[in-house]
Amino acid sequence: MEYELVCGLETHVELATKTKIFCSCTTEFGGEPNTHCCPVCIGLPGTLPKLNQSVVEFAVMAGLATDCAISPISKMDRKNYVYPDLPKAYQISQYDRPLCKNGYVELSDGRKIRLTRIHIEEDAGKLVHQRGNTLVDYNRSGVPLIEIVSEPDIRSIEEAVEYVEKLQMIMRYIGVSDCRMQEGSLRCDVNISVRPKGSEKLGTRTEIKNMNSISHMMKAMEYERDRQIDLLESGESVLQETRRYNEGTGCTEGMRGKEDAHDYRYFRDPDLVTIRVTSDTVAKLKAQMPEDPRTRLKRFESEYGLPEDDARMLIEHRRIADYFEKASAGIKNTRAVANCITGPIFARLGSEAAKDDFKVNVSPENLNALIKLLDSGKIRMNLVKSTLEKMLDTGKSASEFLNEKDLAGIDAETLQKICKQAVQDNPNAVKDYRNGKTKALKAVLGAVMKATRGRANPLETEAILSEIMKKAD
Amino acid sequence: MVTHEDILKIAKLAKLYVSPKELDRLTKDLNQMIAFTDTINTAAAKANDFDNINGLENAFRKDEPAPSFGRDEILKNAKNCEDGYFLVRRRV
C-alpha cells in the first residue's frame, strides 16, 4: 500500500533580545556555567519576574511576518513539570491566550503551511549527564523563546525542510532571532504520522523532540516514517508517544508513552499581569519592520532586472540584500553588482552563518565606485573582478589598484592597430571565418583582449575585427 | 464525576501510593470538594471578566542588561555542585 506522511512542527526560536525574558541577565550564548544568573532565573522563592517589553514586541513582529492575528489581550501561564532543567518546577509559558494566532508560511510552490499559534515562553537550563549524575547550567534558563506551532499541513520531508528554512529566513529578516540551529537558537519538535494515500483520517502520531539540525531532522523523519509504515504493514499499531532521535544509531527511541503523558496543570501566573497589545502598538511595530522577503524578491526582479535565481540568492539574508541595494545606487549594470556579490564575495563566505553575518571588508560605497567605472565604459568586467579580489584582500578602494592606464581605455586608432595585428597573427582563424565558421572570430577577439589586458570593449572590437577579416587578403 | 481511575492517575502524577481500600473514600471526598467549588459557576460572570482581575496590565521592563550575580553567590545554597555546575542525581 502507498502511504502519505503527515507532519506538523513545533519550532522554538530564541529571541535576539539583550536580556532574559523575566530578569536583566544577559542572553549571550556560552559563558562559564551559572555566570548569567540571578535569583529570578534560578527560581529562588520570593523573587518577582518582570516581563521584557522587547520579547512581546519581537513576538508580535514574528506574528505579523507570518500573517498571524495579534491577540489584543494575552497572559502568561505556568506549565508545571518536575525536571532539573527548570529550577522553579514550572515553565512560564502561554496556554490558552497566545500572543499570535492563525498565520501561515508559504512554500515555493505556493502551498500554505498554516500556523496555529505563536506564543512566548522561557527557555530551560542546560543539563550535562555524566555517570549517575546531572550537571546543571542555568545560563540559558529564562532566555526568551517563541514557540511557533504549525498545523499538520506538511506532507513530505522536503516540505518540512523548506518550512524550517523559510521560518529561519523570515525570523532573521525581521531581526528577531539569528536562528542558528547549531547554537540551539532554533529547535524543532516534529509531530509525525502516516496514513494510506488518499485517506482523510489522521494516523496515530509520535513526536520527535529537540531536532537541532536540518540533516538530523531529515534522517529522524525518514526513520520514523518507515518505522510507522512497517508497524502498520505488519498489522500492528503505532503507539502515541514522545521519541528522541539517537544521532549515533540514526534511530528514534521511545521516551515516554501516552499513559505517562504529563498533566501540566496549567494555570495563570499570578506574578505577571495581563498583556495588552493595542492596534497602535501593532501599527508602530509594522512600520518598523523591514520589507518582507517575498515582496523584496519581486522588487529585485522588477526594479533591478535581476533573474529570479540571482534575486533569491541576494534576498536570503537581509544584510546582503541591504548591501546590494546600497552598492547599486545609481548603477545601470545592476547585474554586475549582483555578480560581484554572488561570485567573488560569496566565495569568501563559507557557511550560511557567515553569509548572515556578512562581514565583508569592501564597503557598498567602494563596490559602487568600482561598478560606476564599468558603467561608464572605463573598465571591463574582468578588470572589475580582479580589482574586486584585490579590494577584498586589502579592504582598500578601487582607486588604489587602477592606474591611469587602466582607466584610460583604448583610443580607436590603437585598437584598430592591435586588431590588424591580431588578424595577421591568426591566419587560420581568418580562413575558417571566411569559410563560414563565424565562431573563429572569438579566437581573434581573445588575442585582442589579451593584448589590451581586457581593456578593449568586446562589442566594439568584434565589429572592427569582422570588418577587417571580411576584406583582408 | 471523579472516578477511581482519576484518583489513581492523580496519585501516580503526585507519586503517591493509594491502597485499594482508600479508593472509595478518596473518590467520595474529591467529588464533594469539586461540588463545593462548583458554586463558582453560579456566579453571573463571563469568561472575559477574569482576563484582568486586578486591573493591572503591561507591567514591562526595558531590555537593558544589568550585571548577573557572582557564581559563588548563585551556588551558595546548592546542596551539591561541581565545576561551577549544580549537581543533581540523574533522572529519567
HADDOCK unambig.tbl for C-alpha pairs under 7 A between the chains (distance, minus, plus):
assign (segid A and resid 17 and name CA) (segid B and resid 63 and name CA) 6.90 0.50 0.50
assign (segid A and resid 18 and name CA) (segid B and resid 63 and name CA) 6.22 0.50 0.50
assign (segid A and resid 18 and name CA) (segid B and resid 64 and name CA) 6.75 0.50 0.50
assign (segid A and resid 18 and name CA) (segid B and resid 65 and name CA) 6.44 0.50 0.50
assign (segid A and resid 19 and name CA) (segid B and resid 63 and name CA) 5.79 0.50 0.50
assign (segid A and resid 19 and name CA) (segid B and resid 64 and name CA) 6.44 0.50 0.50
assign (segid A and resid 19 and name CA) (segid B and resid 65 and name CA) 5.47 0.50 0.50
assign (segid A and resid 24 and name CA) (segid B and resid 64 and name CA) 6.48 0.50 0.50
assign (segid A and resid 24 and name CA) (segid B and resid 65 and name CA) 4.84 0.50 0.50
assign (segid A and resid 24 and name CA) (segid B and resid 66 and name CA) 5.20 0.50 0.50
assign (segid A and resid 25 and name CA) (segid B and resid 65 and name CA) 5.87 0.50 0.50
assign (segid A and resid 25 and name CA) (segid B and resid 66 and name CA) 6.04 0.50 0.50
assign (segid A and resid 25 and name CA) (segid B and resid 67 and name CA) 6.51 0.50 0.50
assign (segid A and resid 25 and name CA) (segid B and resid 68 and name CA) 5.39 0.50 0.50
assign (segid A and resid 26 and name CA) (segid B and resid 65 and name CA) 5.83 0.50 0.50
assign (segid A and resid 33 and name CA) (segid B and resid 84 and name CA) 5.92 0.50 0.50
assign (segid A and resid 33 and name CA) (segid B and resid 85 and name CA) 6.15 0.50 0.50
assign (segid A and resid 34 and name CA) (segid B and resid 71 and name CA) 5.91 0.50 0.50
assign (segid A and resid 34 and name CA) (segid B and resid 84 and name CA) 6.74 0.50 0.50
assign (segid A and resid 34 and name CA) (segid B and resid 85 and name CA) 6.72 0.50 0.50
assign (segid A and resid 35 and name CA) (segid B and resid 68 and name CA) 6.90 0.50 0.50
assign (segid A and resid 35 and name CA) (segid B and resid 70 and name CA) 6.43 0.50 0.50
assign (segid A and resid 35 and name CA) (segid B and resid 71 and name CA) 5.34 0.50 0.50
assign (segid A and resid 36 and name CA) (segid B and resid 68 and name CA) 5.51 0.50 0.50
assign (segid A and resid 37 and name CA) (segid B and resid 68 and name CA) 5.39 0.50 0.50
assign (segid A and resid 37 and name CA) (segid B and resid 69 and name CA) 6.01 0.50 0.50
assign (segid A and resid 38 and name CA) (segid B and resid 68 and name CA) 5.53 0.50 0.50
assign (segid A and resid 38 and name CA) (segid B and resid 69 and name CA) 5.24 0.50 0.50
assign (segid A and resid 38 and name CA) (segid B and resid 74 and name CA) 6.89 0.50 0.50
assign (segid A and resid 50 and name CA) (segid B and resid 60 and name CA) 6.33 0.50 0.50
assign (segid A and resid 50 and name CA) (segid B and resid 61 and name CA) 6.13 0.50 0.50
assign (segid A and resid 51 and name CA) (segid B and resid 60 and name CA) 5.13 0.50 0.50
assign (segid A and resid 51 and name CA) (segid B and resid 61 and name CA) 5.78 0.50 0.50
assign (segid A and resid 52 and name CA) (segid B and resid 60 and name CA) 5.72 0.50 0.50
assign (segid A and resid 52 and name CA) (segid B and resid 61 and name CA) 4.81 0.50 0.50
assign (segid A and resid 52 and name CA) (segid B and resid 62 and name CA) 6.00 0.50 0.50
assign (segid A and resid 52 and name CA) (segid B and resid 63 and name CA) 5.85 0.50 0.50
assign (segid A and resid 53 and name CA) (segid B and resid 60 and name CA) 5.24 0.50 0.50
assign (segid A and resid 53 and name CA) (segid B and resid 61 and name CA) 5.76 0.50 0.50
assign (segid A and resid 53 and name CA) (segid B and resid 62 and name CA) 5.89 0.50 0.50
assign (segid A and resid 53 and name CA) (segid B and resid 63 and name CA) 6.69 0.50 0.50
assign (segid A and resid 54 and name CA) (segid B and resid 63 and name CA) 6.13 0.50 0.50
assign (segid A and resid 132 and name CA) (segid B and resid 89 and name CA) 6.44 0.50 0.50
assign (segid A and resid 132 and name CA) (segid B and resid 90 and name CA) 5.44 0.50 0.50
assign (segid A and resid 133 and name CA) (segid B and resid 87 and name CA) 6.84 0.50 0.50
assign (segid A and resid 133 and name CA) (segid B and resid 88 and name CA) 5.86 0.50 0.50
assign (segid A and resid 133 and name CA) (segid B and resid 89 and name CA) 4.60 0.50 0.50
assign (segid A and resid 133 and name CA) (segid B and resid 90 and name CA) 4.47 0.50 0.50
assign (segid A and resid 134 and name CA) (segid B and resid 87 and name CA) 5.81 0.50 0.50
assign (segid A and resid 134 and name CA) (segid B and resid 88 and name CA) 5.27 0.50 0.50
assign (segid A and resid 134 and name CA) (segid B and resid 89 and name CA) 5.88 0.50 0.50
assign (segid A and resid 134 and name CA) (segid B and resid 90 and name CA) 5.03 0.50 0.50
assign (segid A and resid 135 and name CA) (segid B and resid 85 and name CA) 5.49 0.50 0.50
assign (segid A and resid 135 and name CA) (segid B and resid 86 and name CA) 5.59 0.50 0.50
assign (segid A and resid 135 and name CA) (segid B and resid 87 and name CA) 4.74 0.50 0.50
assign (segid A and resid 135 and name CA) (segid B and resid 88 and name CA) 6.49 0.50 0.50
assign (segid A and resid 136 and name CA) (segid B and resid 85 and name CA) 5.30 0.50 0.50
assign (segid A and resid 136 and name CA) (segid B and resid 86 and name CA) 4.90 0.50 0.50
assign (segid A and resid 136 and name CA) (segid B and resid 87 and name CA) 6.30 0.50 0.50
assign (segid A and resid 137 and name CA) (segid B and resid 85 and name CA) 5.63 0.50 0.50
assign (segid A and resid 137 and name CA) (segid B and resid 86 and name CA) 6.83 0.50 0.50
assign (segid A and resid 273 and name CA) (segid B and resid 56 and name CA) 5.89 0.50 0.50
assign (segid A and resid 273 and name CA) (segid B and resid 57 and name CA) 5.23 0.50 0.50
assign (segid A and resid 273 and name CA) (segid B and resid 58 and name CA) 6.60 0.50 0.50
assign (segid A and resid 273 and name CA) (segid B and resid 59 and name CA) 6.60 0.50 0.50
assign (segid A and resid 274 and name CA) (segid B and resid 52 and name CA) 6.03 0.50 0.50
assign (segid A and resid 274 and name CA) (segid B and resid 56 and name CA) 6.64 0.50 0.50
assign (segid A and resid 274 and name CA) (segid B and resid 57 and name CA) 4.62 0.50 0.50
assign (segid A and resid 274 and name CA) (segid B and resid 58 and name CA) 6.26 0.50 0.50
assign (segid A and resid 275 and name CA) (segid B and resid 57 and name CA) 5.72 0.50 0.50
assign (segid A and resid 275 and name CA) (segid B and resid 58 and name CA) 5.11 0.50 0.50
assign (segid A and resid 276 and name CA) (segid B and resid 57 and name CA) 6.60 0.50 0.50
assign (segid A and resid 276 and name CA) (segid B and resid 58 and name CA) 6.28 0.50 0.50
